[in-house]
Amino acid sequence: MSQTQLLNGFTLNPQDYPQWRQINGLYFDPLHWNDNDEDALNIAARTRDAVIQQKRSPSLGSQQNVLLLHAAKQKYALATQDIPKRGTENEVLIRILAIGLNPIDWKAPAFGFGLASLPCINGRDFAGVVVQAPKSSSRIKTGDVVLSASTDYRDYRKSAFQEYSISNDFNCCRIPSHVSPNNAAAQGVAFVTATLALGVCFGVDFSKASSDVQGPDLLSIARALKEEVVPEDVREECFHSISLDDRPKRGDWLAIWGASSATGFIALQLAKFAGLKVVCIVDAEKHGARLVNAGADLLVDRINIDRAISIVRAVTGGRLRFGLDTVGKETATSLQSVFGNNSPEPTAQAHIVGLTGLPKERLPGIAYHNVPIKLFHTIPEIGEAVVTWMEELLNSRDFVLQETVTADGGLGGVNDALEVLRSGARSGTRIVVPLQNDR
């Protein structure tokens, strides 16, 4: 590996990457692979394009293509803007390879919410190559292929619907070589949301997980912070929403209404790692097999809601205290009906998280939670704990990513892809838009 190699027209000097291996003329990073791994050839082939993208060093111009939303009820429009610049010392600049679409991406223009100012750049999920590393010491380096979740929606520098995006290094998850950037691009927001919902709102302690990769105790990390460093509107959720005695224990039940969603599917797996028993309330015919394979203990068809509630109450024996709803206010109202009063801790409350709304009518004995998503991008200790655990799960292969499908057209194809997402035709899968960025 002493001479410069030419790979699909791009110059690669192996001396610069002594840790890389060569298979059939392709150099790739074997960080997570043994020399005798029988899958190495297939992995090298599947990640070939990602490797090329990772080690390309195109000159960074001053402008980029973006998608702008000029007003509610309009479609996104292609435009040219300056490439965003880093601000703080822990920020990185990422050349986006693929965008993962989320329901908020079509709901924001359709209903006019979540728009901080207009015109705006939306998009929450993406994967790409780090082209400018943090100015401070960091685990994130130039050339790393990463995924990021843009939860700081007021800062359009960090949005996904553009060719380059800014992220905090503590919000970047390095993608291992056996995971394609296209697949990884759709997972960030769902993983962050599921982890914070379970770890902070419910107090699940992932450091006691049964998986080979133990995770963080997010509630303890949050409560070790000074209250004044936490955004005011999420302090109540972080410090006072659940007592330490109420935290779930191994063997406790969790119900997920809408477990086929991206967040629900991830929450199921994380809850199983923590030793919980999980009820999934979904369209069983459409999504049941996938959820059973992911570890669901009980699958309940949502078609007949009253019967679904009765089944959950009967099987859990009135001992269910934790519920996560991913659908809306109506289903969250149904979900609160499954809680029983036969808990072994008579004074323990039930707890419900609603990702898109909570019941209008509140019942006694139930604590109602909103996910403190701001913690991810405002508190480095939280953000770092979440993404480094995600890195370890991806590397361990214990974690199953939701299936993805790709949509053509790059940024110009996003509007059409969002119409497909809105229609529900791809329920249970994530839509990813790869970008053809040759700047």
C-alpha positions, 0 to 999 in steps of 0.5 A: 500500500505504498503507491497512490491508487486510483478509485473510480477517478478519485485519488486515494493515497493508502499511506494516509489511511494505514488502517484501511484494508484492500478487497478486490481493489477497494479500500475500506475501513475495517474498524468493525470487521475482523480479517476473517469476516466472511461478510467482508466482501459483501460489505465492501461492495455495498459500501463502495459508494460511501467509501468513495464519498467519504474520502473525496476532497472536493473544493468547498465553494461558497454557495449551495442548492437548498429547498426553501419554503416561502409560505404555508400551503406552498411547495418547497422551491429550489434556490441558491444560498451561501454554504452555512458557516460554523459558529461555536467550536464544537460545530461541524460542517457536513456535506449531505449524502442522503436526507431522511423524510419525516411527517413534520416535513409535509405537515409544517407547510400543510398546516403552517406549524413549526415554522420559526420564520419564513422563508425557511429551510426544513428537514430533520434527518440526514447523513453525510461526510464531515468536511470541516471538523470541530475546532475543539478536540472531538471524536468527530474528524474530517472524512467521517461519515455521520448521521445527525438529527436536526432538533434545533429547528430554529437554526436553519444552518442545521436543517437537512433540505440543503447540500451542506449542513451544520451540526454539533459534534455531540449530535453526530453519530458515526456510521459503521462501514456495514451500514449504508448512509441511505439507511442511516439517514432516516434513523436519527430523529426517531432514535433521539425521540425514543431514547429521550422518551424512555430514558428521561420521561419514564426514567428507563436506566439503559446502563442496566440493559441486557444487551451487550452494549449498555446505554446511558442513565439519562435521567441521572445525567439530567438531574445531575445538571444545574437547573439553570443550564436546562432550557426553562420550558423542559425543566419540569419534565427533566427534574420533577415529572417522575419520582425515582421510585416510579422508574420502571423495573425489569419485567414491567410492562410498556404499551406502544400505540403506533409501534410500527412508526419509526420511533415506536419501532426503535422504542420497542427495541430499546425497551426490550434491551432494558428488560421491559415487556412490550405491548404493541398496538398496531395494524397487526396484519400489516406490521405484526410480523416485523414487530414480533421479530423485533421482540414484541411480547404482545401484539394487539390489533388496533382495528377494534379499539375497545377490544384492544383496550380490553385485551391489553388490560386482561393480559397485563393484569392491571399492572401496566403503568407506562404508555407511549403514543406515536399517533395523536390525541385520539389514540393517546386518549385510548391508551390512557384507558389501558392502565390498571390499578394492580401495581405492586407499588400502590402509590406509583403513578402511571405515565404516558408520553404523547409524541403528537398530542396528549389527551384533552381529558386528564385522569387522576393517577396518570402523569402526562409527558412531553419529550424534552427534545431540546436536551439533545442539542442544548446539553452536550452531556445528553447529546453525546450520551445518546449518539455514542450509544447509537454508535455502539448499537449500530456496531454491535448489530443488536439494533435493527434499523427500520426499512428504507426506500429511496426516492429519485431526484435529489433536492428537486424530488423532495416534494414528490417524495413528501406526497408519497409519505403523506399518502401513507403508501409507505407506512412502516418504511422510511423514505430517503432522498439521496443527493447527487452532490458533485461540488 
